[in-house]
Amino acid sequence: MTDGYLSQTELGELYGVSSHVIGKWLRGLGMRTADGRPSGEAFSDGMVTKRPSRRPGTWFYVWHAEKTTALFDGMRYPRAEQTPVS
């Protein structure tokens, strides 16, 4: 996690799905546009920001962990089973 933000891959790990499924969920909730970019609403609600990638001059989007998981949990998307720590 970076500053309280997660990539779609990291969100997918929490819910046991791929980053593509997370993208579909976000699109279905109005947080992404049809072309896969974050919506204006996502930016205005503080749901998403961008971070530099490893390739200079490029970046990627990361999603606010608390807000995004609250949205998914509110939609009753099931989280991945977690193994108890012994």
DACOR-V640069 format. One record per residue. N is the residue number from 0. RES is the residue in one letter. PSI is psi in radians with two decimals (* if undefined). NEAR is the number of other ideal C-beta (glycine too) atoms within 10 Angstrom. Layout:
# DACOR-V640069
N|RES|PSI|NEAR  N|RES|PSI|NEAR
This chain:
# DACOR-V640069
0|M|2.46|9  1|T|1.92|11  2|D|0.59|9  3|G|0.20|12  4|Y|2.58|20  5|L|2.56|20  6|S|2.93|17  7|Q|-0.56|22  8|T|-0.79|11  9|E|-0.68|16  10|L|-0.71|22  11|G|-0.65|19  12|E|-0.64|15  13|L|-0.58|17  14|Y|0.00|17  15|G|0.53|13  16|V|2.98|17  17|S|2.89|13  18|S|-0.51|14  19|H|-0.68|12  20|V|-0.75|15  21|I|-0.74|25  22|G|-0.72|16  23|K|-0.73|13  24|W|-0.82|21  25|L|-0.71|25  26|R|-0.77|15  27|G|-0.46|10  28|L|0.11|18  29|G|0.23|12  30|M|-0.20|21  31|R|2.63|22  32|T|3.03|14  33|A|-0.51|7  34|D|0.11|6  35|G|0.08|11  36|R|2.66|12  37|P|2.49|17  38|S|2.87|18  39|G|-0.65|10  40|E|-0.71|14  41|A|-0.74|23  42|F|-0.79|15  43|S|-0.49|8  44|D|0.00|14  45|G|0.43|9  46|M|-0.42|20  47|V|2.67|21  48|T|3.02|17  49|K|2.63|13  50|R|2.61|12  51|P|2.51|10  52|S|-3.09|10  53|R|-0.46|6  54|R|2.11|8  55|P|2.39|6  56|G|0.02|6  57|T|2.88|9  58|W|2.98|11  59|F|2.87|12  60|Y|2.48|19  61|V|2.61|21  62|W|2.41|24  63|H|2.06|19  64|A|-0.92|17  65|E|-0.81|10  66|K|-0.72|17  67|T|-0.75|24  68|T|-0.58|17  69|A|-0.70|11  70|L|-0.84|18  71|F|-0.75|20  72|D|-0.67|12  73|G|-0.52|9  74|M|-0.01|10  75|R|0.55|6  76|Y|2.23|17  77|P|2.43|10  78|R|2.74|11  79|A|2.60|11  80|E|2.36|6  81|Q|2.34|8  82|T|2.20|6  83|P|2.48|4  84|V|2.27|4  85|S|*|3
